[in-house]
Amino acid sequence: MKQVKKIAVALVLFIAATGFVNAQSKVAHIDVTQLLTSMPEMKSAEAELKKLSETYRADIESSMAEFQNKATLYQNEAAAKSKEENEKRALELQGVQKNIQEAEQAASRELQKKQGELFAPISDKAKAAIEKVAAAQGFDYVIDAQVGGGLIVAKGKNLLADVKAELGI
């Protein structure tokens, strides 16, 4: 019987201590995606990426048009050419097609690399502002309120307006 009392007392103390610790923590939330999209730096970075993407796409489309024209020409002239010449032309077309595919992959890699270069400092700036505002207001935790960001209840203070003010936007 004494052990049951000891366990009950220990359990009550544990629950009370946990409740006291939880009451001490202040939690806030912010939609980081919404913050980032409202930052002027993000808009200019996205515009730069779009311009670069369009440049790559135009180059690849130009190469594809050249490939199509050459393939049509070779197909039309195939009857007048020797078997060896047609095989040589087929290999040439395969090489051009392979080059186009490699150019597409290289463009994709370059776009990803450029995106990382452009977005990292913006993300760091936003994170620093969130940390500054949270520290100034005494919040222990700031949870990303984005859908799927792990937030179940959003009853805490939303820091979006304060962080935007900190960033001057």
Residue pairs with C-beta under 8 A, 6 or more apart in sequence:
24 140
25 140
25 141
26 138
26 139
26 140
26 141
26 156
27 139
27 140
27 141
27 142
27 143
27 156
28 134
28 137
28 139
28 141
28 142
28 143
28 156
28 157
28 158
28 159
29 142
29 143
29 144
29 145
29 151
29 154
29 156
29 157
29 158
29 159
30 130
30 142
30 143
30 144
30 145
30 158
30 159
30 160
30 163
31 144
31 145
31 146
31 158
31 160
32 126
32 130
32 144
32 146
32 149
33 146
34 146
34 160
35 126
35 130
35 160
35 163
35 164
36 42
36 122
36 123
36 126
37 43
38 164
38 169
39 122
39 125
39 126
39 167
39 169
40 169
41 121
41 122
41 125
42 119
42 122
45 118
45 119
45 122
48 114
48 118
49 111
49 114
49 115
49 118
52 110
52 111
52 114
53 111
56 107
56 110
56 111
57 107
59 103
59 107
60 100
60 103
60 104
60 107
63 96
63 99
63 100
63 103
64 100
66 96
67 93
67 96
67 97
67 100
70 92
70 93
70 96
71 93
74 86
74 89
74 90
74 93
78 86
78 89
81 89
125 167
126 163
126 167
129 163
129 166
129 167
130 142
130 159
130 163
132 166
133 159
133 162
133 163
133 166
134 142
134 159
137 157
137 159
137 162
139 157
139 159
142 159
143 149
143 150
143 151
143 156
144 150
144 151
145 151
145 154
145 158
